C-alpha cells in the first residue's frame, strides 16, 4: 500500500553510489540521494547514469528518497 505522505517526482540519475544509492538531479534543479525500492531489487532492474527515474521523496527529509520506477 502506497504511503500517502510521500510525493512522487521525476529526475535524472547523475551518479552511482555504493549500496544501491544514487545521486539524482530533480527536474526543479535540486539533488537528492535515493536508494532502490525492494521491487526494483527483486526483479534486478538496472539503473544507470543518465536514466530518467521516478522518486518518492520523504516529507521529513526532502534531500532523501526512494527510486520506485525507471522510465
C-alpha positions as CSV (number, residue, x, y, z in Angstrom):
1,X,0.0,0.0,0.0
2,X,1.4,3.4,-1.0
3,X,2.1,5.8,1.8
4,X,0.0,9.0,1.3
5,X,2.6,11.3,2.9
6,X,5.2,10.8,0.2
7,X,5.2,12.7,-3.1
8,X,6.4,11.4,-6.4
9,X,8.8,13.4,-8.5
10,X,10.9,12.9,-11.7
11,X,14.6,13.2,-12.1
12,X,17.8,12.0,-13.8
13,X,20.5,9.8,-12.3
14,X,23.8,11.7,-12.3
15,X,26.0,9.5,-10.1
16,X,26.0,5.9,-8.8
17,X,27.0,5.5,-5.1
18,X,27.8,2.3,-3.1
19,X,25.0,0.2,-1.6
20,X,22.5,0.8,-4.4
21,X,22.3,4.5,-3.7
22,X,22.2,7.1,-6.4
23,X,22.5,10.9,-6.7
24,X,19.5,12.2,-8.7
25,X,19.1,15.7,-10.2
26,X,15.4,16.6,-9.9
27,X,13.5,18.5,-12.6
28,X,13.4,21.5,-10.4
29,X,17.3,21.6,-10.1
30,X,17.9,20.2,-6.6
31,X,19.9,17.0,-5.9
32,X,18.6,14.0,-3.9
33,X,20.3,10.9,-2.6
34,X,18.0,8.0,-3.4
35,X,18.0,4.2,-2.8
36,X,16.3,1.5,-4.8
37,X,12.9,0.2,-3.8
38,X,12.6,-3.5,-2.9
39,X,10.6,-4.3,-6.1
40,X,13.4,-3.0,-8.3
41,X,15.9,-5.0,-6.4
42,X,13.8,-8.2,-6.5
43,X,13.4,-8.0,-10.3
44,X,17.0,-7.0,-10.9
45,X,16.2,-3.7,-12.6
46,X,19.4,-1.9,-13.5
47,X,19.7,1.8,-13.0
48,X,22.5,3.6,-14.9
49,X,23.8,7.1,-15.0
50,X,21.5,9.2,-17.3
51,X,18.3,7.2,-16.7
52,X,15.1,9.0,-16.0
53,X,13.5,7.8,-12.7
54,X,10.5,8.5,-10.5
55,X,11.3,9.1,-6.9
56,X,9.2,9.1,-3.8
57,X,10.5,11.9,-1.6
58,X,10.1,11.9,2.2
59,X,8.3,14.9,3.7
60,X,10.6,14.7,6.7
61,X,13.9,15.0,4.7
62,X,13.5,16.3,1.2
63,X,17.1,15.5,0.4
64,X,16.5,11.8,0.5
65,X,14.2,9.5,-1.4
66,X,13.4,6.1,-2.9
67,X,13.6,5.2,-6.6
68,X,10.3,3.5,-7.5
69,X,10.3,3.5,-11.3
70,X,12.7,3.7,-14.2
71,X,11.2,5.5,-17.2
